């Protein structure tokens, strides 16, 4: 019999520390004793099971036989085994300690069918050899490890798609191992923001995008470059996104440099861009600080592809846009002074806009109306009548001569600049 006090203490400790259910631990103990019994007292092909009474600590051992017939097993004659073996015969070999024919099984248990189990009690033994004890220990450790992995898989599988916080455990060959409670997550170099450097013991947040059971155990992967990481961060900062009032329809990101997000509001009284920016920009600033200064452009999403493409090129202003639905392309005209802003450094702005909208975007510069000071002055002179000013043609010519010979003073120059801003 087992030491019940020690066993109950071990069950409570495993339940509190590793969150393993008591039933799983008891099952591991039963399988361990069954393995030890078979090691010392079992026969070839025998199936041994153990049943433990938690209240008394008593162990009962049983032998299990599988119900079969001639269509499932083949009986091999030991003397002519090699000569009579047919390679095309897929039936398993019959073992007396492992199988029982259906006719015999029905005499023991009425209604027995194929693949049923017939249980026979075994002689009780409480003394085991050192090798059997070592086998039992290995079985217990393996079963507890499997039970713990099942608990971890269920726990973090439910958190897939969320942001988790952990501590950097070690960094090896660019791979960052992060301790997250009782488990460890991996962040590969591709999932790390370029330019970020992590230290052991550092607190870090990431997007949990994959939890799977592999041959080497549970694999938990987190990312800081995933587009959904941006969405999850905004959901933490913006209650309107968390409750679904404001929706992030599209995200285009080049991690560590710039991100564009398109937002839409399902409530006409709520401005989606303002909800994401926050009062004095506090919400978007918090997200940018988490990303170590990555720039974020927030634009309104629109059903009209022309407006959506025009918005996506912000902060550049669009002069005209032509949509080709068949080719799924957008030809955009921008003022000359906005051309470099629309394209962005290294084409980043237009590249992110194309990724955000899903449209191929071609940009060309055009001269917008009243783009120069000379055009504004010419238009102004045309609108002013000669009678109101009291000038005749000769006087106007003399005025032009004065303008070419006498430069404007500072006050007059300032007025021209203001007029340019107003016309633009």
Secondary structure by P-SEA (a helix, b strand, c coil): ccaaaaaaaaaaaaaaaccccaaaaaaaaaaaaaaaaaaccccccbbbbbbbccccbbbbbbbbbbbbccccbbbbcccccccccccccccccccccccccaaaaaaacccccccbbbbbbccccccccaaaaaaaaaaaaaaaaaaaaaaaaaaaaaaccbbbbbccccccccbbbbbcccbbbbbccccccccccccccbbbbbbbcbbbbccccbbbbbbcccaaaaaaaaaaaccccccccccccccccccccbbbbbbbbccccccaaaaaacccaaaaaaaaaaacbbbbbbbbbbccaaaaaaaaacccccccccccccccbbbbbbccccccccccccaaaaaaaaaaaccbbbbbbbbcccccaaaaaaaaaaacccccccccaaaaaaaaaaaacccccaaaaaaaaaaaaaac
